[in-house]
Amino acid sequence: MEFVHCTPMNIGLDMMGGDYAPLEAVKGVAQYILENSSSVSLTLVGDQSSLEPLIAEHKIPSNRVRIIHSEQVIGMDEHPTKALKEKQQSSIAIGFHLLATGKTDAFISAGNTGAMLVGALFSIKALEGVLRPTISTIIPKENGGTGLLLDVGLNADCKPEQLNQFAVMGSVYAQQILDIKNPRVGLVNVGEEEGKGNLLAQATYPLLKENKHINFIGNIEGRDVLIDKADVMVCEGFTGNIILKLAESLYEVGHRQQIKSEFLDRFDFEIYGGTPVLGVAKPVIIGHGISGAKAFKNMIIVAQKMIESKVLDRMKEELE
Amino acid sequence: MEFVHCTPMNIGLDMMGGDYAPLEAVKGVAQYILENSSSVSLTLVGDQSSLEPLIAEHKIPSNRVRIIHSEQVIGMDEHPTKALKEKQQSSIAIGFHLLATGKTDAFISAGNTGAMLVGALFSIKALEGVLRPTISTIIPKENGGTGLLLDVGLNADCKPEQLNQFAVMGSVYAQQILDIKNPRVGLVNVGEEEGKGNLLAQATYPLLKENKHINFIGNIEGRDVLIDKADVMVCEGFTGNIILKLAESLYEVGHRQQIKSEFLDRFDFEIYGGTPVLGVAKPVIIGHGISGAKAFKNMIIVAQKMIESKVLDRMKEELE
């Protein structure tokens, strides 16, 4: 018998985060509710007087949302730790408080990325046994599929044991959220053969090879990132961040160069919503600063899927 | 008064290296000679009985080339150090011997990359003061220009002082060979601000900032690699190799996806010829295994330019 989620789900959303907040966040909520007749309730954290008319305007049914008023906003350029500490009434601080105290089951924001990371790491406990949480990104594959790349910037310096855990967390996420069966895990490296690479990659390879919780296929190179070779691509956050931002720029380049390509169109990050923080005990999703309605809607869908699939429980099991 | 090159230049070429050798190498030589009426002589190292009929067939004038017979070939998959040691009569071993003894002024091969690197590092002295030689690649920029990325794989683990030298060598190469005036040097990193990055990038930033031999513009991110931000992009060889191979794959992806784009067409490595090894005392250029005639021709042009511009002497001066 499948264990089902009994209490109604409640997803918290920072309505003040991102360059186009709160309008695009409200539009995203409206689209989500229109398309998803589920029992998910949304907790919208933001300035009440701004939100109420927008919610009315976009005909959002009041039984699906509740507003939690926040008086402050953490700006995109504020120092994360300082801002979180000083702005206890900010939408991000309140959002994490609601999540930490069980008032919501997930938290989403397109606001200050650093503040979201600090909040995730310090307001929410790490999953038992996790050395370091990680963030990942979807990489569109040429054959129409999707891959998962991690870490993409939370951990610029890593130890082999951390990469080994990223491989497990990425595998579980790929299975549960991206619906990839038995995902192939590749170690991002400079050559195909075992023994290639920098000291970190050399030391990580044997750990991945011996890890029975993953389907390790060996090293993958830069040329393999965009093709259907590995479903989960593991590296430290320095290399991963460079790959992520280079991949994101392909969409912009394609757009500016007026290149007609369905493949390049898929590098539009809005399709995928945001980046979940993996390895913390509750679902936290960080959106891009320039998130529009579609991105907000898709972040809510990812959060819902993370709760429904109990992906974090599965990670915990696989890491044991 | 400009100091001119008095003795005739002689460029050595491994005719047996690469997947399409010796035919494409011969065709490249023929094209070079046809288009360049200079006083450059070419020393062609390879199997005499294979080369002679091809040279006749492609009407290569005998006063511009001489053949040095080699009996062995180092295969693409052979162990570099072992092969170089055991195959003293291979085209690569002979080519390096000619270069080391002053019989040629440069050496080019599209053969076993590892053997070329080992040969460059051990047959040819490092430039005085160089901690570690490096290899670079051209990165096409969206605005039509070109950037130089280094290191792209010779040094998977680096020290800050090495990156600082790569910045100088890359700057001199960009000025002398790519004709970029006062090239902007960027440190490949995960964020714009000083203090961002992994331990290596954090420690490298102040060195680049204080380096009076370069025009340091600060950090550049993955999104800046393809745009006109920095002319010389500095990183360790792990990240650089991933970027290089990802960039190379863009050409293949574009081709397979039938994307019409002048920009993506410029990711065809044949346009740029090969990769010079920077930091050794004589010009050594390594071609891609699948080099065709155009790549061979362009490698000879780069070698000629490296000799004429005395780029290695300039590097030595700037590193002092």
Interface residues (C-beta under 8 A of the other chain):
Chain A: E142 G153 A156 D157 V188 V190 G197 N198 L199 A201 E221 G222 R223 D224 V225 L226 I227 E236 G237 F238 T239 N241 I242 I243 L244 K245 L246 A247 E248 S249 L250 E252 V253 G254 R256 Q257 I259 K260 S261 F263 L264
Chain B: E142 G153 A156 D157 V188 V190 G197 N198 L199 A201 E221 G222 R223 D224 V225 L226 I227 E236 G237 F238 T239 N241 I242 I243 L244 K245 L246 A247 E248 S249 L250 E252 V253 R256 Q257 I259 K260 S261 F263 L264
